[in-house]
């Protein structure tokens, strides 16, 4: 995996295992069902996780507890 996705070095071994499993499932769906959008979502999601974990300052901020209401969530279709 590190040869194809160098950013996985920022994931724990459990996270790497979860990414690998999700990726294999998504690739299977792509091959069997011709649904490849899921593959892109899996890679993008785990890459974002690795990106935040690669920066100790941002990672510490992301792990801080929050409180209060941050307002309505806008959903785009």
PyMOL Python script that loads the backbone (N, CA, C, O; Angstrom):
from pymol import cmd

cmd.read_pdbstr("""\
ATOM      1  N   UNK A   1       0.806  -1.204   0.000  1.00  0.00           N
ATOM      2  CA  UNK A   1       0.000   0.000   0.000  1.00  0.00           C
ATOM      3  C   UNK A   1       0.854   1.276   0.000  1.00  0.00           C
ATOM      4  O   UNK A   1       0.519   2.221  -0.715  1.00  0.00           O
ATOM      5  N   UNK A   2       1.936   1.336   0.769  1.00  0.00           N
ATOM      6  CA  UNK A   2       2.725   2.574   0.795  1.00  0.00           C
ATOM      7  C   UNK A   2       3.337   2.939  -0.562  1.00  0.00           C
ATOM      8  O   UNK A   2       3.610   4.110  -0.823  1.00  0.00           O
ATOM      9  N   UNK A   3       3.551   1.950  -1.415  1.00  0.00           N
ATOM     10  CA  UNK A   3       4.093   2.247  -2.737  1.00  0.00           C
ATOM     11  C   UNK A   3       3.061   2.966  -3.603  1.00  0.00           C
ATOM     12  O   UNK A   3       3.411   3.818  -4.421  1.00  0.00           O
ATOM     13  N   UNK A   4       1.802   2.623  -3.422  1.00  0.00           N
ATOM     14  CA  UNK A   4       0.727   3.228  -4.217  1.00  0.00           C
ATOM     15  C   UNK A   4       0.192   4.484  -3.545  1.00  0.00           C
ATOM     16  O   UNK A   4      -0.076   5.486  -4.209  1.00  0.00           O
ATOM     17  N   UNK A   5       0.037   4.428  -2.234  1.00  0.00           N
ATOM     18  CA  UNK A   5      -0.497   5.541  -1.445  1.00  0.00           C
ATOM     19  C   UNK A   5       0.524   5.903  -0.367  1.00  0.00           C
ATOM     20  O   UNK A   5       0.411   5.416   0.758  1.00  0.00           O
ATOM     21  N   UNK A   6       1.514   6.739  -0.673  1.00  0.00           N
ATOM     22  CA  UNK A   6       2.569   7.048   0.297  1.00  0.00           C
ATOM     23  C   UNK A   6       2.053   7.665   1.593  1.00  0.00           C
ATOM     24  O   UNK A   6       2.702   7.550   2.633  1.00  0.00           O
ATOM     25  N   UNK A   7       0.908   8.309   1.543  1.00  0.00           N
ATOM     26  CA  UNK A   7       0.351   8.979   2.718  1.00  0.00           C
ATOM     27  C   UNK A   7      -0.142   8.010   3.784  1.00  0.00           C
ATOM     28  O   UNK A   7      -0.444   8.444   4.896  1.00  0.00           O
ATOM     29  N   UNK A   8      -0.235   6.719   3.492  1.00  0.00           N
ATOM     30  CA  UNK A   8      -0.711   5.763   4.507  1.00  0.00           C
ATOM     31  C   UNK A   8       0.246   5.653   5.691  1.00  0.00           C
ATOM     32  O   UNK A   8      -0.117   5.099   6.729  1.00  0.00           O
ATOM     33  N   UNK A   9       1.462   6.173   5.545  1.00  0.00           N
ATOM     34  CA  UNK A   9       2.417   6.120   6.662  1.00  0.00           C
ATOM     35  C   UNK A   9       1.927   6.907   7.866  1.00  0.00           C
ATOM     36  O   UNK A   9       2.420   6.712   8.977  1.00  0.00           O
ATOM     37  N   UNK A  10       0.955   7.799   7.656  1.00  0.00           N
ATOM     38  CA  UNK A  10       0.397   8.593   8.741  1.00  0.00           C
ATOM     39  C   UNK A  10      -0.768   7.890   9.442  1.00  0.00           C
ATOM     40  O   UNK A  10      -1.291   8.399  10.433  1.00  0.00           O
ATOM     41  N   UNK A  11      -1.168   6.748   8.944  1.00  0.00           N
ATOM     42  CA  UNK A  11      -2.262   5.982   9.543  1.00  0.00           C
ATOM     43  C   UNK A  11      -1.704   4.949  10.513  1.00  0.00           C
ATOM     44  O   UNK A  11      -0.585   4.463  10.343  1.00  0.00           O
ATOM     45  N   UNK A  12      -2.493   4.618  11.530  1.00  0.00           N
ATOM     46  CA  UNK A  12      -2.116   3.527  12.423  1.00  0.00           C
ATOM     47  C   UNK A  12      -2.288   2.203  11.683  1.00  0.00           C
ATOM     48  O   UNK A  12      -2.884   2.163  10.606  1.00  0.00           O
ATOM     49  N   UNK A  13      -1.778   1.144  12.249  1.00  0.00           N
ATOM     50  CA  UNK A  13      -1.925  -0.162  11.591  1.00  0.00           C
ATOM     51  C   UNK A  13      -3.396  -0.562  11.486  1.00  0.00           C
ATOM     52  O   UNK A  13      -3.801  -1.155  10.486  1.00  0.00           O
ATOM     53  N   UNK A  14      -4.199  -0.247  12.501  1.00  0.00           N
ATOM     54  CA  UNK A  14      -5.636  -0.551  12.428  1.00  0.00           C
ATOM     55  C   UNK A  14      -6.322   0.288  11.345  1.00  0.00           C
ATOM     56  O   UNK A  14      -7.192  -0.209  10.629  1.00  0.00           O
ATOM     57  N   UNK A  15      -5.931   1.550  11.228  1.00  0.00           N
ATOM     58  CA  UNK A  15      -6.511   2.403  10.189  1.00  0.00           C
ATOM     59  C   UNK A  15      -6.096   1.919   8.804  1.00  0.00           C
ATOM     60  O   UNK A  15      -6.912   1.911   7.882  1.00  0.00           O
ATOM     61  N   UNK A  16      -4.850   1.519   8.652  1.00  0.00           N
ATOM     62  CA  UNK A  16      -4.380   1.001   7.365  1.00  0.00           C
ATOM     63  C   UNK A  16      -5.154  -0.250   6.985  1.00  0.00           C
ATOM     64  O   UNK A  16      -5.525  -0.428   5.824  1.00  0.00           O
ATOM     65  N   UNK A  17      -5.396  -1.101   7.946  1.00  0.00           N
ATOM     66  CA  UNK A  17      -6.179  -2.325   7.706  1.00  0.00           C
ATOM     67  C   UNK A  17      -7.603  -1.967   7.279  1.00  0.00           C
ATOM     68  O   UNK A  17      -8.141  -2.561   6.344  1.00  0.00           O
ATOM     69  N   UNK A  18      -8.213  -0.994   7.965  1.00  0.00           N
ATOM     70  CA  UNK A  18      -9.576  -0.571   7.628  1.00  0.00           C
ATOM     71  C   UNK A  18      -9.620   0.048   6.239  1.00  0.00           C
ATOM     72  O   UNK A  18     -10.538  -0.227   5.466  1.00  0.00           O
ATOM     73  N   UNK A  19      -8.633   0.882   5.914  1.00  0.00           N
ATOM     74  CA  UNK A  19      -8.562   1.484   4.573  1.00  0.00           C
ATOM     75  C   UNK A  19      -8.442   0.401   3.513  1.00  0.00           C
ATOM     76  O   UNK A  19      -9.149   0.425   2.506  1.00  0.00           O
ATOM     77  N   UNK A  20      -7.546  -0.544   3.744  1.00  0.00           N
ATOM     78  CA  UNK A  20      -7.339  -1.624   2.779  1.00  0.00           C
ATOM     79  C   UNK A  20      -8.627  -2.413   2.554  1.00  0.00           C
ATOM     80  O   UNK A  20      -8.983  -2.715   1.415  1.00  0.00           O
ATOM     81  N   UNK A  21      -9.315  -2.741   3.630  1.00  0.00           N
ATOM     82  CA  UNK A  21     -10.572  -3.489   3.526  1.00  0.00           C
ATOM     83  C   UNK A  21     -11.631  -2.695   2.759  1.00  0.00           C
ATOM     84  O   UNK A  21     -12.292  -3.230   1.868  1.00  0.00           O
ATOM     85  N   UNK A  22     -11.787  -1.425   3.107  1.00  0.00           N
ATOM     86  CA  UNK A  22     -12.766  -0.582   2.405  1.00  0.00           C
ATOM     87  C   UNK A  22     -12.418  -0.441   0.928  1.00  0.00           C
ATOM     88  O   UNK A  22     -13.297  -0.468   0.067  1.00  0.00           O
ATOM     89  N   UNK A  23     -11.123  -0.291   0.644  1.00  0.00           N
ATOM     90  CA  UNK A  23     -10.703  -0.136  -0.746  1.00  0.00           C
ATOM     91  C   UNK A  23     -10.973  -1.402  -1.553  1.00  0.00           C
ATOM     92  O   UNK A  23     -11.451  -1.327  -2.685  1.00  0.00           O
ATOM     93  N   UNK A  24     -10.674  -2.551  -0.981  1.00  0.00           N
ATOM     94  CA  UNK A  24     -10.936  -3.816  -1.676  1.00  0.00           C
ATOM     95  C   UNK A  24     -12.429  -3.981  -1.944  1.00  0.00           C
ATOM     96  O   UNK A  24     -12.824  -4.411  -3.028  1.00  0.00           O
ATOM     97  N   UNK A  25     -13.258  -3.641  -0.958  1.00  0.00           N
ATOM     98  CA  UNK A  25     -14.715  -3.732  -1.152  1.00  0.00           C
ATOM     99  C   UNK A  25     -15.175  -2.779  -2.254  1.00  0.00           C
ATOM    100  O   UNK A  25     -16.000  -3.148  -3.091  1.00  0.00           O
ATOM    101  N   UNK A  26     -14.645  -1.558  -2.256  1.00  0.00           N
ATOM    102  CA  UNK A  26     -15.032  -0.578  -3.271  1.00  0.00           C
ATOM    103  C   UNK A  26     -14.569  -1.018  -4.658  1.00  0.00           C
ATOM    104  O   UNK A  26     -15.297  -0.858  -5.637  1.00  0.00           O
ATOM    105  N   UNK A  27     -13.362  -1.569  -4.743  1.00  0.00           N
ATOM    106  CA  UNK A  27     -12.868  -2.051  -6.034  1.00  0.00           C
ATOM    107  C   UNK A  27     -13.677  -3.246  -6.523  1.00  0.00           C
ATOM    108  O   UNK A  27     -13.886  -3.404  -7.726  1.00  0.00           O
ATOM    109  N   UNK A  28     -14.127  -4.078  -5.608  1.00  0.00           N
ATOM    110  CA  UNK A  28     -14.975  -5.203  -5.973  1.00  0.00           C
ATOM    111  C   UNK A  28     -16.298  -4.698  -6.543  1.00  0.00           C
ATOM    112  O   UNK A  28     -16.780  -5.203  -7.557  1.00  0.00           O
ATOM    113  N   UNK A  29     -16.881  -3.696  -5.881  1.00  0.00           N
ATOM    114  CA  UNK A  29     -18.116  -3.103  -6.401  1.00  0.00           C
ATOM    115  C   UNK A  29     -17.887  -2.494  -7.775  1.00  0.00           C
ATOM    116  O   UNK A  29     -18.732  -2.612  -8.663  1.00  0.00           O
ATOM    117  N   UNK A  30     -16.749  -1.844  -7.948  1.00  0.00           N
ATOM    118  CA  UNK A  30     -16.438  -1.229  -9.239  1.00  0.00           C
ATOM    119  C   UNK A  30     -16.358  -2.279 -10.338  1.00  0.00           C
ATOM    120  O   UNK A  30     -16.840  -2.069 -11.451  1.00  0.00           O
ATOM    121  N   UNK A  31     -15.747  -3.407 -10.015  1.00  0.00           N
ATOM    122  CA  UNK A  31     -15.592  -4.472 -11.005  1.00  0.00           C
ATOM    123  C   UNK A  31     -16.893  -5.206 -11.272  1.00  0.00           C
ATOM    124  O   UNK A  31     -17.221  -5.504 -12.420  1.00  0.00           O
ATOM    125  N   UNK A  32     -17.634  -5.499 -10.212  1.00  0.00           N
ATOM    126  CA  UNK A  32     -18.841  -6.309 -10.357  1.00  0.00           C
ATOM    127  C   UNK A  32     -20.081  -5.495 -10.721  1.00  0.00           C
ATOM    128  O   UNK A  32     -20.943  -5.968 -11.460  1.00  0.00           O
ATOM    129  N   UNK A  33     -20.168  -4.276 -10.204  1.00  0.00           N
ATOM    130  CA  UNK A  33     -21.382  -3.479 -10.377  1.00  0.00           C
ATOM    131  C   UNK A  33     -21.178  -2.241 -11.235  1.00  0.00           C
ATOM    132  O   UNK A  33     -22.117  -1.490 -11.503  1.00  0.00           O
ATOM    133  N   UNK A  34     -19.931  -2.040 -11.664  1.00  0.00           N
ATOM    134  CA  UNK A  34     -19.578  -0.856 -12.455  1.00  0.00           C
ATOM    135  C   UNK A  34     -19.934   0.438 -11.724  1.00  0.00           C
ATOM    136  O   UNK A  34     -20.438   1.385 -12.327  1.00  0.00           O
ATOM    137  N   UNK A  35     -19.664   0.466 -10.409  1.00  0.00           N
ATOM    138  CA  UNK A  35     -19.889   1.639  -9.572  1.00  0.00           C
ATOM    139  C   UNK A  35     -18.530   2.038  -9.015  1.00  0.00           C
ATOM    140  O   UNK A  35     -18.081   1.491  -8.007  1.00  0.00           O
ATOM    141  N   UNK A  36     -17.870   2.999  -9.678  1.00  0.00           N
ATOM    142  CA  UNK A  36     -16.520   3.335  -9.252  1.00  0.00           C
ATOM    143  C   UNK A  36     -16.426   4.610  -8.425  1.00  0.00           C
ATOM    144  O   UNK A  36     -15.340   4.942  -7.949  1.00  0.00           O
ATOM    145  N   UNK A  37     -17.514   5.328  -8.239  1.00  0.00           N
ATOM    146  CA  UNK A  37     -17.494   6.536  -7.429  1.00  0.00           C
ATOM    147  C   UNK A  37     -17.112   6.219  -5.989  1.00  0.00           C
ATOM    148  O   UNK A  37     -16.422   7.009  -5.345  1.00  0.00           O
ATOM    149  N   UNK A  38     -17.549   5.083  -5.483  1.00  0.00           N
ATOM    150  CA  UNK A  38     -17.244   4.679  -4.114  1.00  0.00           C
ATOM    151  C   UNK A  38     -15.735   4.552  -3.908  1.00  0.00           C
ATOM    152  O   UNK A  38     -15.224   4.924  -2.852  1.00  0.00           O
ATOM    153  N   UNK A  39     -15.036   4.045  -4.879  1.00  0.00           N
ATOM    154  CA  UNK A  39     -13.586   3.903  -4.783  1.00  0.00           C
ATOM    155  C   UNK A  39     -12.933   5.261  -4.569  1.00  0.00           C
ATOM    156  O   UNK A  39     -12.059   5.406  -3.713  1.00  0.00           O
ATOM    157  N   UNK A  40     -13.348   6.244  -5.335  1.00  0.00           N
ATOM    158  CA  UNK A  40     -12.804   7.595  -5.193  1.00  0.00           C
ATOM    159  C   UNK A  40     -13.120   8.179  -3.821  1.00  0.00           C
ATOM    160  O   UNK A  40     -12.282   8.859  -3.229  1.00  0.00           O
ATOM    161  N   UNK A  41     -14.320   7.918  -3.314  1.00  0.00           N
ATOM    162  CA  UNK A  41     -14.711   8.425  -1.994  1.00  0.00           C
ATOM    163  C   UNK A  41     -13.884   7.785  -0.882  1.00  0.00           C
ATOM    164  O   UNK A  41     -13.473   8.465   0.058  1.00  0.00           O
ATOM    165  N   UNK A  42     -13.642   6.490  -0.987  1.00  0.00           N
ATOM    166  CA  UNK A  42     -12.844   5.790   0.023  1.00  0.00           C
ATOM    167  C   UNK A  42     -11.425   6.365   0.053  1.00  0.00           C
ATOM    168  O   UNK A  42     -10.902   6.670   1.125  1.00  0.00           O
ATOM    169  N   UNK A  43     -10.811   6.512  -1.105  1.00  0.00           N
ATOM    170  CA  UNK A  43      -9.452   7.043  -1.166  1.00  0.00           C
ATOM    171  C   UNK A  43      -9.410   8.478  -0.647  1.00  0.00           C
ATOM    172  O   UNK A  43      -8.527   8.826   0.137  1.00  0.00           O
ATOM    173  N   UNK A  44     -10.349   9.309  -1.075  1.00  0.00           N
ATOM    174  CA  UNK A  44     -10.367  10.713  -0.642  1.00  0.00           C
ATOM    175  C   UNK A  44     -10.565  10.831   0.871  1.00  0.00           C
ATOM    176  O   UNK A  44      -9.918  11.653   1.519  1.00  0.00           O
ATOM    177  N   UNK A  45     -11.443  10.026   1.424  1.00  0.00           N
ATOM    178  CA  UNK A  45     -11.702  10.073   2.860  1.00  0.00           C
ATOM    179  C   UNK A  45     -10.496   9.669   3.683  1.00  0.00           C
ATOM    180  O   UNK A  45     -10.153  10.341   4.655  1.00  0.00           O
ATOM    181  N   UNK A  46      -9.853   8.583   3.305  1.00  0.00           N
ATOM    182  CA  UNK A  46      -8.683   8.134   4.058  1.00  0.00           C
ATOM    183  C   UNK A  46      -7.490   9.047   3.833  1.00  0.00           C
ATOM    184  O   UNK A  46      -6.667   9.225   4.731  1.00  0.00           O
ATOM    185  N   UNK A  47      -7.387   9.626   2.644  1.00  0.00           N
ATOM    186  CA  UNK A  47      -6.297  10.586   2.388  1.00  0.00           C
ATOM    187  C   UNK A  47      -6.486  11.818   3.261  1.00  0.00           C
ATOM    188  O   UNK A  47      -5.510  12.360   3.781  1.00  0.00           O
ATOM    189  N   UNK A  48      -7.718  12.264   3.430  1.00  0.00           N
ATOM    190  CA  UNK A  48      -8.002  13.406   4.308  1.00  0.00           C
ATOM    191  C   UNK A  48      -7.646  13.073   5.757  1.00  0.00           C
ATOM    192  O   UNK A  48      -7.123  13.922   6.479  1.00  0.00           O
ATOM    193  N   UNK A  49      -7.927  11.854   6.177  1.00  0.00           N
ATOM    194  CA  UNK A  49      -7.559  11.423   7.526  1.00  0.00           C
ATOM    195  C   UNK A  49      -6.046  11.465   7.697  1.00  0.00           C
ATOM    196  O   UNK A  49      -5.547  11.963   8.706  1.00  0.00           O
ATOM    197  N   UNK A  50      -5.321  10.947   6.723  1.00  0.00           N
ATOM    198  CA  UNK A  50      -3.855  10.962   6.790  1.00  0.00           C
ATOM    199  C   UNK A  50      -3.326  12.394   6.789  1.00  0.00           C
ATOM    200  O   UNK A  50      -2.360  12.700   7.488  1.00  0.00           O
ATOM    201  N   UNK A  51      -3.951  13.264   6.012  1.00  0.00           N
ATOM    202  CA  UNK A  51      -3.498  14.655   5.920  1.00  0.00           C
ATOM    203  C   UNK A  51      -3.600  15.348   7.271  1.00  0.00           C
ATOM    204  O   UNK A  51      -2.657  16.019   7.691  1.00  0.00           O
ATOM    205  N   UNK A  52      -4.719  15.200   7.952  1.00  0.00           N
ATOM    206  CA  UNK A  52      -4.891  15.871   9.249  1.00  0.00           C
ATOM    207  C   UNK A  52      -3.961  15.254  10.293  1.00  0.00           C
ATOM    208  O   UNK A  52      -3.446  15.964  11.158  1.00  0.00           O
ATOM    209  N   UNK A  53      -3.743  13.949  10.222  1.00  0.00           N
ATOM    210  CA  UNK A  53      -2.860  13.286  11.189  1.00  0.00           C
ATOM    211  C   UNK A  53      -1.391  13.613  10.931  1.00  0.00           C
ATOM    212  O   UNK A  53      -0.568  13.487  11.838  1.00  0.00           O
ATOM    213  N   UNK A  54      -1.052  14.024   9.725  1.00  0.00           N
ATOM    214  CA  UNK A  54       0.333  14.360   9.386  1.00  0.00           C
ATOM    215  C   UNK A  54       0.775  15.667  10.028  1.00  0.00           C
ATOM    216  O   UNK A  54       1.974  15.897  10.188  1.00  0.00           O
ATOM    217  N   UNK A  55      -0.164  16.522  10.396  1.00  0.00           N
ATOM    218  CA  UNK A  55       0.146  17.814  11.017  1.00  0.00           C
ATOM    219  C   UNK A  55      -0.246  17.748  12.494  1.00  0.00           C
ATOM    220  O   UNK A  55      -1.431  17.825  12.818  1.00  0.00           O
ATOM    221  N   UNK A  56       0.726  17.608  13.385  1.00  0.00           N
ATOM    222  CA  UNK A  56       0.415  17.441  14.809  1.00  0.00           C
ATOM    223  C   UNK A  56      -0.437  18.572  15.394  1.00  0.00           C
ATOM    224  O   UNK A  56      -1.290  18.319  16.244  1.00  0.00           O
ATOM    225  N   UNK A  57      -0.220  19.793  14.958  1.00  0.00           N
ATOM    226  CA  UNK A  57      -0.987  20.925  15.488  1.00  0.00           C
ATOM    227  C   UNK A  57      -2.448  20.819  15.073  1.00  0.00           C
ATOM    228  O   UNK A  57      -3.342  20.943  15.910  1.00  0.00           O
ATOM    229  N   UNK A  58      -2.694  20.591  13.795  1.00  0.00           N
ATOM    230  CA  UNK A  58      -4.074  20.466  13.318  1.00  0.00           C
ATOM    231  C   UNK A  58      -4.753  19.223  13.899  1.00  0.00           C
ATOM    232  O   UNK A  58      -5.944  19.244  14.208  1.00  0.00           O
ATOM    233  N   UNK A  59      -3.991  18.152  14.042  1.00  0.00           N
ATOM    234  CA  UNK A  59      -4.561  16.926  14.593  1.00  0.00           C
ATOM    235  C   UNK A  59      -4.984  17.141  16.042  1.00  0.00           C
ATOM    236  O   UNK A  59      -6.052  16.685  16.452  1.00  0.00           O
ATOM    237  N   UNK A  60      -4.155  17.832  16.814  1.00  0.00           N
ATOM    238  CA  UNK A  60      -4.503  18.128  18.214  1.00  0.00           C
ATOM    239  C   UNK A  60      -5.751  19.000  18.279  1.00  0.00           C
ATOM    240  O   UNK A  60      -6.618  18.785  19.126  1.00  0.00           O
ATOM    241  N   UNK A  61      -5.846  19.986  17.385  1.00  0.00           N
ATOM    242  CA  UNK A  61      -7.038  20.845  17.353  1.00  0.00           C
ATOM    243  C   UNK A  61      -8.280  20.043  16.971  1.00  0.00           C
ATOM    244  O   UNK A  61      -9.357  20.259  17.529  1.00  0.00           O
ATOM    245  N   UNK A  62      -8.134  19.131  16.035  1.00  0.00           N
ATOM    246  CA  UNK A  62      -9.273  18.336  15.578  1.00  0.00           C
ATOM    247  C   UNK A  62      -9.786  17.400  16.664  1.00  0.00           C
ATOM    248  O   UNK A  62     -10.956  17.017  16.652  1.00  0.00           O
ATOM    249  N   UNK A  63      -8.924  17.033  17.596  1.00  0.00           N
ATOM    250  CA  UNK A  63      -9.308  16.106  18.657  1.00  0.00           C
ATOM    251  C   UNK A  63      -9.880  16.798  19.887  1.00  0.00           C
ATOM    252  O   UNK A  63     -10.351  16.131  20.808  1.00  0.00           O
ATOM    253  N   UNK A  64      -9.845  18.127  19.912  1.00  0.00           N
ATOM    254  CA  UNK A  64     -10.392  18.857  21.057  1.00  0.00           C
ATOM    255  C   UNK A  64     -11.915  18.749  21.078  1.00  0.00           C
ATOM    256  O   UNK A  64     -12.575  18.752  20.039  1.00  0.00           O
ATOM    257  N   UNK A  65     -12.441  18.655  22.280  1.00  0.00           N
ATOM    258  CA  UNK A  65     -13.895  18.596  22.443  1.00  0.00           C
ATOM    259  C   UNK A  65     -14.518  19.931  22.044  1.00  0.00           C
ATOM    260  O   UNK A  65     -13.927  20.992  22.240  1.00  0.00           O
ATOM    261  N   UNK A  66     -15.689  19.858  21.499  1.00  0.00           N
ATOM    262  CA  UNK A  66     -16.434  21.062  21.140  1.00  0.00           C
ATOM    263  C   UNK A  66     -17.712  21.105  21.965  1.00  0.00           C
ATOM    264  O   UNK A  66     -18.139  20.104  22.539  1.00  0.00           O
ATOM    265  N   UNK A  67     -18.304  22.279  22.009  1.00  0.00           N
ATOM    266  CA  UNK A  67     -19.581  22.390  22.701  1.00  0.00           C
ATOM    267  C   UNK A  67     -20.399  23.462  22.010  1.00  0.00           C
ATOM    268  O   UNK A  67     -19.867  24.307  21.290  1.00  0.00           O
ATOM    269  N   UNK A  68     -21.676  23.416  22.235  1.00  0.00           N
ATOM    270  CA  UNK A  68     -22.554  24.424  21.661  1.00  0.00           C
ATOM    271  C   UNK A  68     -23.153  24.001  20.334  1.00  0.00           C
ATOM    272  O   UNK A  68     -22.913  22.909  19.820  1.00  0.00           O
ATOM    273  N   UNK A  69     -23.927  24.902  19.818  1.00  0.00           N
ATOM    274  CA  UNK A  69     -24.616  24.687  18.555  1.00  0.00           C
ATOM    275  C   UNK A  69     -23.920  25.518  17.489  1.00  0.00           C
ATOM    276  O   UNK A  69     -23.795  26.735  17.627  1.00  0.00           O
ATOM    277  N   UNK A  70     -23.479  24.879  16.451  1.00  0.00           N
ATOM    278  CA  UNK A  70     -22.761  25.569  15.390  1.00  0.00           C
ATOM    279  C   UNK A  70     -23.691  25.978  14.244  1.00  0.00           C
ATOM    280  O   UNK A  70     -23.226  26.348  13.166  1.00  0.00           O
ATOM    281  N   UNK A  71     -24.990  25.911  14.478  1.00  0.00           N
ATOM    282  CA  UNK A  71     -25.958  26.358  13.482  1.00  0.00           C
ATOM    283  C   UNK A  71     -26.390  25.242  12.545  1.00  0.00           C
ATOM    284  O   UNK A  71     -25.931  24.105  12.655  1.00  0.00           O
ATOM    285  N   UNK A  72     -27.278  25.587  11.624  1.00  0.00           N
ATOM    286  CA  UNK A  72     -27.812  24.589  10.701  1.00  0.00           C
ATOM    287  C   UNK A  72     -26.749  24.120   9.708  1.00  0.00           C
ATOM    288  O   UNK A  72     -25.827  24.857   9.359  1.00  0.00           O
ATOM    289  N   UNK A  73     -26.901  22.911   9.279  1.00  0.00           N
ATOM    290  CA  UNK A  73     -26.012  22.328   8.298  1.00  0.00           C
ATOM    291  C   UNK A  73     -26.668  22.431   6.943  1.00  0.00           C
ATOM    292  O   UNK A  73     -27.817  22.026   6.766  1.00  0.00           O
ATOM    293  N   UNK A  74     -25.939  22.973   5.984  1.00  0.00           N
ATOM    294  CA  UNK A  74     -26.459  23.057   4.619  1.00  0.00           C
ATOM    295  C   UNK A  74     -26.011  21.832   3.841  1.00  0.00           C
ATOM    296  O   UNK A  74     -24.832  21.481   3.829  1.00  0.00           O
ATOM    297  N   UNK A  75     -26.950  21.204   3.208  1.00  0.00           N
ATOM    298  CA  UNK A  75     -26.645  20.013   2.422  1.00  0.00           C
ATOM    299  C   UNK A  75     -26.877  20.336   0.965  1.00  0.00           C
ATOM    300  O   UNK A  75     -27.935  20.838   0.586  1.00  0.00           O
ATOM    301  N   UNK A  76     -25.868  20.039   0.144  1.00  0.00           N
ATOM    302  CA  UNK A  76     -26.029  20.249  -1.285  1.00  0.00           C
ATOM    303  C   UNK A  76     -26.188  18.911  -1.974  1.00  0.00           C
ATOM    304  O   UNK A  76     -25.570  17.922  -1.580  1.00  0.00           O
ATOM    305  N   UNK A  77     -26.992  18.884  -2.972  1.00  0.00           N
ATOM    306  CA  UNK A  77     -27.248  17.618  -3.672  1.00  0.00           C
ATOM    307  C   UNK A  77     -26.340  17.445  -4.840  1.00  0.00           C
ATOM    308  O   UNK A  77     -26.419  16.436  -5.540  1.00  0.00           O
TER     309      UNK A  77
END
""", "prot")
cmd.dss("prot")
cmd.show_as("cartoon", "prot")
cmd.util.cbc("prot")
cmd.orient("prot")
